[in-house]
Amino acid sequence: MPKYSKSIHGEKHLVVLHNYPDPDAISAAFAHKLISAEYGIDVDILYPGKISHGQNIALVKLLGIDLIPYKPGMELGQYQGAIFLDHQGATANGIVKALEDAGIPILIIVDHHEPQEVVRAVFSDIQKTGSTATIYAGYLAQELLILQKGQKEHIAMATALMHGILTDTGGFVRADQEDFLSAAFLSQFSDPNLLEQIMNQARSKQVMDVIRRALENRTVVENHSIAGIGYLRSEDRDAIPQAADFLVNEENVHTAIVYGIVRGDNQIEMLTGSLRSTKLIFDPDEFIKQVFGTNSDGQFYGGGKHLAGGFNIPIEFLAGDPNEEYSGLKWQVFDTQVKARIFNRIGVKNAIRHQPQK
């Protein structure tokens, strides 16, 4: 992250998070806000979608992190620049276009996913490491902000970044050297009791229901577990990656893909999915891009990082719910199409549905 010059002292910037921000994105945004304050820059943190995962809700509430939900038509003219963290514009519905229309430049991109080339920024720091929180811990170690053990905000930030690293590396199972070094640095300032409180959130009834549906509808073929879970509310969207995390632990499965149609406000629908893998040579980014391709603007519907990925495909003309029969037929079409694309990618023409034991 570059050191800000005195010329932008007093500016107001906007940190833009991806849809349904996770601990990695939230913690990096919190760190960016505190670092920016050292240079006289005010920062607001904006996110589309919803915060629904129990740990994410606990993280925001317990640490007092202020996030602003994005609404179409929001007044953005008060900002002099935008920063994208933990994404590169592909998963921030509507905001990229809104920034362009408002003439707000994208100043910084910091991410650990594969390069997407959706937008360009004045400065980009895209590293192949376990989390964006790891990158920000590195900035702090370089003393862009000198942490103090007795300062409440610094303790909260270090705790949040530690949570971001933990969640995005699967509890350090997928961590690399930089992740461990960053965690060691943060451990001097983080609060382990607070971190434990954030992480020990019980799964909600809705999440358990989505996991049940994934188990009942999964197809296991060539060590891939593929599960379509039908429709779910936008409030429950974060259950999809949790279901993928659950399915990938099944015996003889190295990759799990869980997807469903997420229904948002105003009849907006999105085919949303998550991929998890334990196969070290598997490339989720390449897999998702090859399976789902690009939209009319040439932008990929999804992408990934080491051992994980996701995709979001807008349902446009077919969106809506005129009646139950229509919804059922629509789901059958999308479910069949997704499975057909995945089977084609892994070289399987016919697959036998795996029936769970009773």
Secondary structure, DSSP 8 states (H G I E B T S, - for coil): -----GGGTT-EEEEE--SS--HHHHHHHHHHHHHHHTTT-EEEEEESS---SHHHHHHHHHHT---EE--TT---TT-SEEEEESS-STTSTTHHHHHHHHT--EEEEEE-S----SS--SEEEE--SS-HHHHHHHHHHTTSS---TT-HHHHHHHHHHHHHHHHHTTTTTT--HHHHHHHHHHTTT--HHHHHHHH-----HHHHHHHHHHHHHEEEETTEEEEEEEEEEGGGTTHHHHHHHHHTTSTT-SEEEEEEEEE-GGG-EEEEEEEEE--TT--HHHHHHHHH-B-TTS-BSEEEETTEEEEEEEE-TT-S-S-HHHHHHHHHHHHHHHHHHHHHHHT-S---------
